[in-house]
Amino acid sequence: MTSQAIFRAVVKRGVPARRKPQTGIIQMVGAGMLAIALVVGQVAPSAARGAPESFADLADKVSPAVVNITTSTTIAAPANGNPVFPEGSPFSDLFPELRGPQGGNNQPQHSNALGSGYVISEDGYIVTNNHVIENADSIEIEFFSGAHLPAKLIGTDPKTDVALLKVESDKPLPFVSFGNSDESRVGDWVMAMGNPLGQGFSVSAGIVSARNRELSGTYDDYLQTDAAINRGNSGGPLFNMDGQVIGMNTAILSPNGGSIGIGFSMASNVVSKVVDQLQKFGETRRGWLGVKIQDVTQDMADAMSLASAEGAMVTDVPEGPAADAGMKAGDIITSFDGGEVKHTRDLVRRVADAPVGEAVRVTVLRDGKSQTLLVTLGRRETAEGEAVPVAVTKPQDSEQDLLGMTIAPLTSDIAQQMSLPKDTKGLIVKEVDDSSAAWEKGLRPGDLITEANQLPVTSLSDLTDRVKETKEAGRKSLLLLIRRDGEPRFVGLPVEQ
């Protein structure tokens, strides 16, 4: 993909920068998407503070623990100079860098990506985003002192976009500690550090603009900030005024690919739990309840004569821990392991944080009465790895013109051409009318539509249904989740064309 096309991207989950071989051109890296071993003490709530006169003392204090990360990846050249995509493929013109010169003897190329990270222990553990180091052949760490050390990968968690690295040093390394992100308030001052656009060890400051933001992940819990975050800041820390890491800079919302003051940092209370498991096991081990759930709406509460629209409604109980404990579809989970459950996000996170194999008390509302079940949790990673029966699906239309675009279901052939994971689902944009709102909003051929109005879309009928529902609800725009080079972005698209 050309740098010009890449710089038109609207939302970037992860903002590492890539330098093309021998050209020096900075590009985006396509991304696929923690109690730590250091025991972090409970942080006392901090009192309200006025605007600091300077961030210089804080920057001096934490800079030695912030690092620049450079990765090297070998990209295999196409044999005999032939394009990677089949001849005539509509995607071959979108990714010219993946085609070798005709008739030439191409050699493998090396691509360098730039990102950020931070040291969390004196013995050399370093945290960054998974997409910064994903598929890297080698990882090099540059310290504030100017020293360079190679790093090895300890483990990753794509679901939260967290990666844990380790360097070997003959002397203790400066490090920073995690703070309690739940105590960060909207309006608190924060400072971001990292390697924006390859500039290295850059500081920006702002405030916490919002909390508990979600992008597209199951465990998303982002702090929104107006501190400037750009490509290359991925994996860098977001500090509170005590020099504690309360977030990891991961994504930006932007119409032009640069900072407009809407950045997202994964909350430290999520990152620290993942880091702890990666240090102990080299992988995540999340609890699994074994139910399908949805939020309780006010209409549902009225129909069931509930006092409030709270809890997680169980819609299905397949074979698993919950079924073994006697849970049924229609139960409303109101408490998990002593913690109140007001909505599905509460339950998902509490279950994920609970130890595998632990017996927990789950309180459900059934037929208007409360009862408690004892459920022994399974492991989510194991459950997700089990084979799922193939469903019989109806034949799908090959393509459709909608909202100023020609859209088609994502087939396995197209997914392979675009180097997407085999389980990727969605709708592929084949063409975009350059006079349409879709073009003005930045949609381009090759974009993948995965959600509409925050619901998955895997068929053309899914998308047409979302458009119909939007119009019937009297709304003017449809919210699409687009993935380009594996990175998500939201686009509000008018439904009237």
C-alpha distance (Angstrom), angle and dihedral (degrees) to the residues before:
residue distance angle dihedral
M1 . . .
T2 3.79 . .
S3 3.77 120.1 .
Q4 3.80 88.7 -119.1
A5 3.78 91.9 57.6
I6 3.77 92.2 44.9
F7 3.79 93.9 52.0
R8 3.81 89.2 59.5
A9 3.81 91.4 66.5
V10 3.79 114.9 124.3
V11 3.80 106.7 -158.2
K12 3.77 124.7 26.5
R13 3.79 122.2 -166.3
G14 3.74 96.2 -161.2
V15 3.72 122.1 4.5
P16 3.79 110.7 -144.6
A17 3.78 117.0 152.4
R18 3.79 125.0 -132.7
R19 3.75 126.9 -152.2
K20 3.80 114.9 -149.2
P21 3.80 115.0 -130.6
Q22 3.82 114.1 -87.3
T23 3.81 93.5 -10.6
G24 3.80 105.5 78.7
I25 3.81 90.2 -142.1
I26 3.79 111.9 149.0
Q27 3.81 113.5 -133.5
M28 3.74 138.3 170.0
V29 3.79 118.5 -96.0
G30 3.79 113.5 -127.3
A31 3.83 107.1 -120.9
G32 3.61 127.9 -152.5
M33 4.69 90.4 -158.8
L34 16.54 142.3 -100.9
A35 5.54 175.9 -50.3
I36 3.82 75.7 84.3
A37 3.81 125.2 -146.0
L38 3.76 85.2 -98.2
V39 3.79 100.0 71.8
V40 3.79 105.8 -126.1
G41 3.77 114.1 -152.5
Q42 3.78 122.4 -130.4
V43 3.76 109.1 -83.3
A44 3.77 116.7 -133.4
P45 3.81 115.6 -129.5
S46 3.76 110.0 -94.7
A47 3.75 122.6 -130.0
A48 3.77 121.2 -113.7
R49 3.79 112.7 -83.7
G50 3.74 135.1 -160.0
A51 3.78 123.7 -125.6
P52 3.82 109.5 -65.0
E53 3.77 117.9 -116.4
S54 3.79 88.8 -134.3
F55 3.79 140.8 -4.5
A56 3.80 91.3 -147.9
D57 3.82 97.3 103.3
L58 3.80 91.4 48.4
A59 3.80 91.8 47.6
D60 3.82 91.0 50.3
K61 3.80 90.1 50.0
V62 3.82 99.1 51.5
S63 3.82 104.1 27.0
P64 3.83 95.4 89.2
A65 3.83 89.8 61.5
V66 3.83 95.9 50.4
V67 3.80 116.6 88.8
N68 3.78 141.3 -168.6
I69 3.79 115.5 -129.4
T70 3.80 125.1 -151.8
T71 3.79 120.8 -174.7
S72 3.78 129.7 -170.6
T73 3.79 122.7 -151.1
T74 3.78 127.5 -176.8
I75 3.79 113.7 -135.8
A76 3.77 113.3 -159.0
A77 3.79 114.1 -128.6
P78 3.83 118.6 -127.3
A79 3.79 113.1 -100.5
N80 3.81 117.1 -99.4
G81 3.79 91.4 -0.9
N82 3.81 92.9 -72.1
P83 3.83 118.9 148.1
V84 3.78 117.6 -96.1
F85 3.79 88.8 -127.6
P86 3.82 121.9 64.0
E87 3.77 114.5 -94.3
G88 3.79 110.4 -84.7
S89 3.80 94.0 20.7
P90 3.83 110.7 147.9
F91 3.82 88.6 -135.5
S92 3.79 97.1 58.1
D93 3.80 92.0 82.2
L94 3.79 91.5 49.7
F95 3.78 96.0 60.8
P96 3.83 106.8 37.9
E97 3.81 91.9 157.5
L98 3.81 88.0 68.0
R99 3.83 92.0 60.0
G100 3.78 122.7 81.9
P101 3.81 123.4 -144.7
Q102 3.78 111.3 -83.2
G103 3.76 113.9 -100.1
G104 3.82 93.7 9.7
N105 3.77 128.9 122.7
N106 3.79 100.1 -119.0
Q107 3.77 122.2 -154.5
P108 3.83 126.7 -155.0
Q109 3.79 111.8 -87.5
H110 3.79 128.6 -139.8
S111 3.78 118.8 -136.2
N112 3.81 122.7 -163.7
A113 3.80 122.7 -152.6
L114 3.78 126.6 -165.8
G115 3.80 127.2 -148.7
S116 3.78 144.1 141.8
G117 3.78 139.4 -109.3
Y118 3.79 144.6 161.2
V119 3.81 137.1 -126.8
I120 3.81 114.6 -117.9
S121 3.82 100.8 -179.8
E122 3.77 137.6 32.6
D123 3.81 90.3 -121.7
G124 3.79 92.0 65.3
Y125 3.82 112.4 -92.3
I126 3.80 110.6 153.5
V127 3.82 129.3 -169.5
T128 3.80 125.5 -150.6
N129 3.80 140.6 142.9
N130 3.78 118.6 -68.0
H131 3.79 91.5 -131.0
V132 3.82 90.5 58.2
I133 3.82 92.9 63.7
E134 3.81 101.8 22.6
N135 3.84 112.7 136.0
A136 3.81 91.3 -1.9
D137 3.80 118.5 156.2
S138 3.80 92.3 -158.4
I139 3.81 136.0 10.7
E140 3.81 124.7 -155.7
I141 3.79 125.4 -169.8
E142 3.80 121.9 -150.6
F143 3.79 114.9 -161.3
F144 3.79 128.0 -152.3
S145 3.80 88.2 -108.1
G146 3.80 90.0 61.3
A147 3.81 94.4 -107.9
H148 3.81 119.2 136.5
L149 3.81 126.8 -149.9
P150 3.79 133.0 174.0
A151 3.80 115.7 -118.3
K152 3.76 132.5 -150.0
L153 3.77 124.1 -147.6
I154 3.82 114.6 -112.9
G155 3.80 98.8 179.8
T156 3.79 146.0 -42.9
D157 3.79 139.5 -143.0
P158 3.82 111.4 -159.4
K159 3.82 91.0 -174.7
T160 3.80 90.9 69.1
D161 3.83 95.5 21.8
V162 3.82 91.9 -120.3
A163 3.80 127.0 145.5
L164 3.79 129.6 -178.2
L165 3.82 120.5 -150.3
K166 3.81 133.2 -177.0
V167 3.79 131.9 -151.7
E168 3.79 127.6 -171.5
S169 3.78 114.2 -130.0
D170 3.81 129.4 175.4
K171 3.80 90.1 -140.7
P172 3.83 134.5 41.2
L173 3.78 114.4 -84.3
P174 3.82 126.6 -135.1
F175 3.80 108.9 -107.8
V176 3.79 142.3 179.8
S177 3.81 130.6 -137.0
F178 3.78 132.5 -131.7
G179 3.79 118.3 -105.4
N180 3.79 127.9 -154.7
S181 3.80 105.9 -87.2
D182 3.82 90.9 -169.3
E183 3.79 88.2 69.5
S184 3.81 93.7 54.9
R185 3.77 111.0 106.1
V186 3.76 132.1 -155.7
G187 3.79 105.2 -93.1
D188 3.82 96.8 30.5
W189 3.80 116.1 134.3
V190 3.81 116.6 -109.0
M191 3.80 136.1 178.0
A192 3.81 126.3 -148.0
M193 3.79 124.4 -156.4
G194 3.79 131.6 -172.9
N195 3.77 150.5 97.5
P196 3.83 106.3 -60.6
L197 3.80 113.5 -171.8
G198 3.80 88.7 -14.1
Q199 3.81 93.3 -64.0
G200 3.80 93.2 124.8
F201 3.81 134.1 -140.3
S202 3.77 96.2 18.8
V203 3.81 123.9 165.0
S204 3.80 128.3 -150.2
A205 3.79 129.9 172.4
G206 3.76 138.4 -157.1
I207 3.77 141.3 122.4
V208 3.78 138.5 -77.0
S209 3.81 100.4 -90.8
A210 3.82 97.6 -174.7
R211 3.79 141.6 -13.0
N212 3.80 137.1 -136.2
R213 3.80 95.0 26.9
E214 3.82 118.1 171.3
L215 3.81 126.0 -153.9
S216 3.79 110.7 171.0
G217 3.80 110.2 -54.0
T218 3.79 129.7 102.8
Y219 3.81 92.6 -126.1
D220 3.80 98.6 36.3
D221 3.80 115.3 147.4
Y222 3.78 108.9 157.2
L223 3.76 131.9 178.1
Q224 3.79 109.2 -141.9
T225 3.79 115.5 -142.4
D226 3.78 139.1 176.9
A227 3.81 91.7 -145.9
A228 3.81 104.9 120.3
I229 3.82 112.1 -94.8
N230 3.80 120.4 177.0
R231 3.80 139.9 166.5
G232 3.76 108.6 -54.2
N233 3.83 93.2 32.7
S234 3.81 88.5 94.1
G235 3.78 111.5 127.5
G236 3.79 94.6 13.8
P237 3.83 122.9 130.4
L238 3.78 130.1 -100.8
F239 3.81 108.5 -149.0
N240 3.77 133.0 -157.0
M241 3.78 118.8 -142.5
D242 3.81 91.0 -89.1
G243 3.80 91.0 61.8
Q244 3.80 93.9 -108.0
V245 3.80 122.1 138.0
I246 3.80 108.4 -115.0
G247 3.80 97.1 164.3
M248 3.80 145.6 13.5
N249 3.81 114.5 -131.0
T250 3.79 107.6 -120.6
A251 3.81 116.2 146.7
I252 3.78 146.2 16.7
L253 3.78 134.9 -156.2
S254 3.78 109.6 -139.0
P255 3.81 141.8 147.3
N256 3.80 91.8 -147.4
G257 3.81 107.1 31.7
G258 3.82 94.0 -102.6
S259 3.79 133.0 94.7
I260 3.80 116.8 -73.1
G261 3.78 93.8 167.3
I262 3.81 99.0 -85.9
G263 3.78 107.9 108.6
F264 3.78 131.0 153.5
S265 3.81 127.9 -143.4
M266 3.80 121.2 -172.6
A267 3.81 106.6 -119.3
S268 3.80 114.7 -103.7
N269 3.80 91.9 -128.3
V270 3.81 87.8 65.1
V271 3.81 95.5 40.9
S272 3.81 95.6 47.0
K273 3.82 93.3 54.2
V274 3.80 91.7 50.9
V275 3.82 92.0 46.8
D276 3.79 90.1 52.0
Q277 3.80 91.6 55.7
L278 3.80 93.4 43.8
Q279 3.81 89.9 52.7
K280 3.79 92.9 48.5
F281 3.80 101.5 38.3
G282 3.82 108.7 9.1
E283 3.82 87.0 -121.1
T284 3.80 140.8 50.5
R285 3.80 122.2 -89.0
R286 3.79 108.7 -167.6
G287 3.77 126.7 179.3
W288 3.82 118.6 -107.8
L289 3.79 124.7 -153.3
G290 3.80 97.6 179.9
V291 3.81 104.1 -132.0
K292 3.78 138.6 115.6
I293 3.79 112.2 -131.2
Q294 3.78 144.3 -180.0
D295 3.78 135.6 -171.2
V296 3.79 119.2 -91.1
T297 3.80 108.9 -113.6
Q298 3.80 124.9 -154.1
D299 3.80 90.0 -109.3
M300 3.80 89.8 54.3
A301 3.80 91.0 47.1
D302 3.81 91.4 51.2
A303 3.78 91.8 48.4
M304 3.82 91.4 50.6
S305 3.82 94.2 40.8
L306 3.80 91.9 -119.8
A307 3.77 120.5 165.8
S308 3.82 92.1 -130.1
A309 3.80 140.6 4.5
E310 3.79 95.4 -105.8
G311 3.78 136.9 122.8
A312 3.79 136.0 48.6
M313 3.79 115.8 -74.3
V314 3.82 113.7 -141.8
T315 3.81 108.8 -134.3
D316 3.80 98.8 173.6
V317 3.80 137.7 9.5
P318 3.81 110.5 -161.0
E319 3.77 121.7 -176.1
G320 3.80 108.2 -59.2
P321 3.81 145.6 82.5
A322 3.82 97.2 -40.1
A323 3.80 92.8 47.7
D324 3.80 90.2 49.5
A325 3.81 89.1 53.7
G326 3.80 93.1 51.5
M327 3.79 100.9 -103.5
K328 3.81 114.9 157.5
A329 3.79 138.0 -159.5
G330 3.79 107.6 -94.3
D331 3.80 94.1 38.9
I332 3.79 114.5 128.0
I333 3.80 112.9 -142.1
T334 3.80 108.6 -142.3
S335 3.81 101.3 165.2
F336 3.80 136.6 25.6
D337 3.80 122.0 -167.8
G338 3.80 90.9 -22.4
G339 3.81 95.1 -48.8
E340 3.79 121.8 114.9
V341 3.80 116.6 -113.2
K342 3.79 112.4 -149.8
H343 3.80 97.9 162.0
T344 3.80 141.0 -0.7
R345 3.82 94.2 -87.9
D346 3.81 89.8 61.2
L347 3.79 90.9 53.8
V348 3.82 97.2 43.3
R349 3.80 93.2 52.6
R350 3.78 96.0 43.1
V351 3.79 92.0 49.8
A352 3.82 91.5 47.2
D353 3.82 91.2 51.6
A354 3.80 94.0 48.5
P355 3.85 117.4 97.5
V356 3.79 117.6 -101.5
G357 3.81 111.8 -105.5
E358 3.80 93.3 21.5
A359 3.81 118.4 136.4
V360 3.82 108.8 -131.7
R361 3.78 134.0 -179.0
V362 3.80 114.0 -117.0
T363 3.80 118.3 -170.4
V364 3.79 116.6 -151.7
L365 3.78 134.8 -177.9
R366 3.81 110.1 -132.5
D367 3.81 124.8 173.4
G368 3.78 89.3 -13.9
K369 3.79 93.9 -54.6
S370 3.80 129.6 103.8
Q371 3.78 121.1 -128.3
T372 3.79 135.3 167.2
L373 3.81 125.3 -130.2
L374 3.80 126.6 -165.4
V375 3.80 108.6 -134.8
T376 3.82 125.4 -174.4
L377 3.80 105.1 -148.3
G378 3.79 123.7 -129.5
R379 3.80 127.2 -154.0
R380 3.78 116.9 -87.2
E381 3.81 96.2 -151.4
T382 3.80 90.1 56.1
A383 3.79 92.9 46.6
E384 3.81 92.7 49.1
G385 3.80 90.1 50.8
E386 3.79 93.0 58.3
A387 3.78 116.9 104.9
V388 3.79 115.0 -98.4
P389 3.82 117.9 -146.6
V390 3.77 111.8 -106.4
A391 3.80 110.9 -111.0
V392 3.76 121.2 -137.3
T393 3.78 108.2 -115.8
K394 3.76 132.4 -167.4
P395 3.80 119.0 -112.2
Q396 3.79 111.1 -88.9
D397 3.75 130.1 -139.4
S398 3.78 112.0 -104.3
E399 3.81 96.4 -128.3
Q400 3.79 143.8 -20.5
D401 3.80 138.5 -159.4
L402 3.80 108.5 -123.5
L403 3.81 135.6 153.2
G404 3.79 91.9 -2.7
M405 3.80 93.6 -52.2
T406 3.78 138.2 97.6
I407 3.79 104.3 -129.9
A408 3.80 132.0 -173.5
P409 3.82 135.3 178.9
L410 3.80 114.1 -94.7
T411 3.79 108.0 -104.7
S412 3.78 126.6 -163.1
D413 3.82 89.8 -110.4
I414 3.80 93.1 54.7
A415 3.81 91.4 43.8
Q416 3.81 89.1 53.7
Q417 3.81 91.8 48.3
M418 3.80 90.1 52.8
S419 3.84 93.2 44.1
L420 3.79 91.4 -119.9
P421 3.81 122.5 157.0
K422 3.79 113.5 -89.4
D423 3.80 92.9 -115.2
T424 3.83 94.5 53.5
K425 3.80 113.2 128.8
G426 3.78 132.8 -172.3
L427 3.79 144.3 80.9
I428 3.79 123.2 -61.1
V429 3.81 121.4 -138.4
K430 3.81 106.9 -132.6
E431 3.80 100.0 173.3
V432 3.82 137.3 7.3
D433 3.79 124.2 -158.0
D434 3.80 104.5 -125.7
S435 3.80 90.4 -144.0
S436 3.81 93.5 54.8
A437 3.79 132.0 98.2
A438 3.80 87.7 -116.8
W439 3.82 90.0 63.2
E440 3.81 91.3 46.6
K441 3.80 89.9 51.3
G442 3.79 89.9 55.4
L443 3.81 102.6 -103.7
R444 3.79 113.8 150.7
P445 3.80 139.1 178.5
G446 3.79 109.7 -77.0
D447 3.81 94.8 36.8
L448 3.79 114.5 132.0
I449 3.82 119.2 -138.2
T450 3.80 109.0 -152.0
E451 3.82 103.0 162.1
A452 3.79 139.1 25.0
N453 3.80 118.2 -165.6
Q454 3.83 86.5 -7.5
L455 3.80 93.2 -59.4
P456 3.82 122.3 114.4
V457 3.81 116.4 -104.1
T458 3.79 118.1 -158.8
S459 3.79 100.6 152.9
L460 3.79 137.3 40.3
S461 3.80 89.7 -112.1
D462 3.82 89.4 57.8
L463 3.79 90.7 58.1
T464 3.81 95.5 43.2
D465 3.81 88.8 50.3
R466 3.81 90.8 52.7
V467 3.82 90.5 49.6
K468 3.81 90.7 49.7
E469 3.80 92.3 47.9
T470 3.80 90.7 49.3
K471 3.78 92.5 52.7
E472 3.80 93.1 44.7
A473 3.80 90.0 51.8
G474 3.80 89.8 54.6
R475 3.79 94.0 -116.2
K476 3.77 119.1 142.8
S477 3.80 99.9 -152.4
L478 3.78 138.1 49.5
L479 3.81 117.8 -144.5
L480 3.81 110.2 -135.1
L481 3.79 127.0 -171.3
I482 3.80 107.9 -144.9
R483 3.80 127.3 -169.8
R484 3.77 120.4 -157.0
D485 3.81 118.4 176.7
G486 3.80 85.3 -8.0
E487 3.81 93.4 -59.3
P488 3.82 119.3 119.5
R489 3.78 128.8 -133.5
F490 3.77 133.4 170.5
V491 3.79 121.1 -126.9
G492 3.80 125.7 -172.6
L493 3.81 105.3 -147.1
P494 3.83 124.4 -171.8
V495 3.81 111.3 -118.2
E496 3.80 93.5 -150.7
Q497 3.79 109.6 80.8
